[in-house]
Amino acid sequence: MLGVYDYTVVLTYVSVLISMGGMLFSLNGCPKMAVVCLAVSGFCDMFDGKIARTKKNRTEVEKRFGIQIDSLADIICFGVAPSLIAYRMGMNHIVGIAILMFYVLAGLIRLAWFNVSEEIRQNETEENRECYQGLPITSMAIALPILVVFRPLLEREFIIALHALVLVIGLLFITNFRLRKPKKLGQTIMVIIVALAVLRGLHVW
């Protein structure tokens, strides 16, 4: 069969399946479960790279496949899925749709740029990347659940905040700046945020 199916990519595949579920939840009027799926996909993405690197004898094809499949999964999980969720939450007019279109395009451009730069980098060194260039697309899996957690406090301002969040994050995808990758403490905080979003999502807004 074509493709790679070992443990190095299983979390990436699971993340895509969860995101598909989230999009279907969103289409069927269940935004809380859609956000839960987005948060869980983000949780999977936090660890898929670490798991892949535990296999020391990966072939060059497996490494390159990993880079490609991760980015292809990311545009589904953290590009298209949150856009659909945001659309169903109220970004369904001309301005909101324009922002969502820009968001997905910016995410796609960022991921393509990452694929090119990462292949070049891996040909030059085997060291792990210490900094992101631009904001990673996976950050929406944290940002949107946080906004939803605080939705009761925002009330009518939630829709404005949602528009601003999607637009700013889309701009940061393609802005050239260096962002240091989080250490263990930062990762722990992100896990807690994801857990809170999941717990919040299991209740009616």
N, C-alpha and C positions, 0 to 999 in steps of 0.2 A: 504493500500500500504506500501511496505517496504521503510524505509528511513525517513528523516525529511524534512519538506517542509515549515516551518514557516519562518518568517522574519530574523531569526538568521543566516540562511545559504543562503539567496537569493543572496547576493553579491558574494559568493563563486561560486554558480552555474552560475551566469552571467559572472564571470571571465573566467570560463572554456569555455563557449560558445563563448566569444570574442576571446579567444586564438585559438579555432578551426577555427574561421574566419580568424585570422591572419595567421595560417598555410596554409590555402587554398589560401589566397592572395599571400603568398610567393611562393607556388607551381605554381601559375598562373602568376608569373613575376611581382608582385606588391609589391616590398620590402618596399616602403614608407608606404603603408597601413598596412603591416605586423608589422612594428615597432610601428605604431600608436596603433594597437591592443595590442601589448606587453605593451606599456606604460599605456593604459587604464586598462588592467588587473592588473598592479601594483597599479594603483590608487584604484581599487576596493579592493585589498588585504590590503591596508593601513587602511581600515575602517571596514572590515568584523568582525574582532575580537572585536572591540569596540561596534559594533551593537549587537553582540551575548551576550556580557556581560551585556547589558541593561536589559535582561530578567532574573530576579532574581529567578524565580521558575523553572529553567531548571532541568530536571531530570538527574540522573547520566548517563543514556543511551544517552540523548541529548548532554551532555558534551563530552562524549567519542566519539560520532559520529562526533561532531564538530572538535575534534582533528584529527580524521582519514580523514575526507572529506577534511579538509583544506590542509593536506599534500599531499593527492592524487591529489587534484587540482593543488597544487604548482608544482609537478613534471611534469604535463602537461603544465601549463602556463609558468613556469620559468625554466624548464629543457628541455623538448622536443621542445617546440615552439621556443625559441631563438636559439637552436641548428639548427633547420631547416632553420631559417632565416639566420644564419651565414653561413650555407652550401651554400645557394643560393647566398650569397654575395661574395663568393669566397673561402670558406674553403672546397673545394670539391676535394682536392688531398689527398694523403696518410697521410701527416703530419696533415693537417687540420682535416681530418676524425678521426684520432687517438685522437686529442685533444678534439673533440666534444664527442667522445665515453667516454673519461675520465670524461669530464664535467658532462654528464648525470649520470654516475655511482656515481660520488662524490656527486651530488645533491641528488640522491636516498639514499645513505648511510647516509647523513646528516639528511634527513627527517625522516628516520627510527629511527635514534638515538634520534632525537627531540621527536618523539612520545613516545618512551619508557621513556625518562627522564621527559617529561611533565606529563605523567600519574602518575609517582612516586611523582613529585613535588606537583601536585594537591591533592594527597592523604595526603600530609603532611601539606599543607597550602593553603589558599584561596587567598593569596596576588598575585597581578599581577607580572609577571616576569619583572625585571628591566634591565637585561642584556641578550644579546644573547651569546650563546656558539658557536664560529665560526661565519662565515659570513652567514647571512640568504640567502636562495636561491632567495628570491624576489629581492635582490639587482641587479640582472641582468636586471630587468625592469627599472632600473634607469641608470645603467652603459652603456648598449647597446644604448639606445636612446641618451645619452650624446655623445657617440662616433660618432653616425650618424649625430648629429647636427653639429659636428666639421669636418665632412668628407670633405667638400670643402677645408678646410685649410690643411688637411693632404695629399690630392691627392694620390700619389702612395704609401705613407706610411700607408694608411688606412688599407690595407690587413694585413700588419705586426702588426699594432696596434690591429686589430681584433683578430688575433691569440693569441697575448700576453694577451689581456683582458680575453678571454675565459679560457685560461690556468691558469692564476693567480687567477681568481675568483673560478674556480673549485678547486684549491689547498686550497683556504681559506675556502671553504665549510667544509673541513675535518681537518682543522688546529684547535687545541685546544687553543683558546684564548677567552677572554671575551670582548664583545663589548656592551657598554651601549646603551640601546634603545633611540632613538631620542625623545626629548621633543617637545613641540608645535612649537618652532622655527625651529627645524630640520624637522619636518613634513611639515611645511609651505614651506620650501626650496624644499623638495622633490616634493610637489604638483606643485610648480612653474616649476621644471625641467620636470615633466611629461607634464605639459601644453605646455612648449616650444617644447618638442619632438613631441607632437601632432600637434602643429601649423607648425612645420618644416615638418612633415610628409605629411601635406596636400599640399605641394609644391613639384615639381620635384627637385631631388637632384641637 
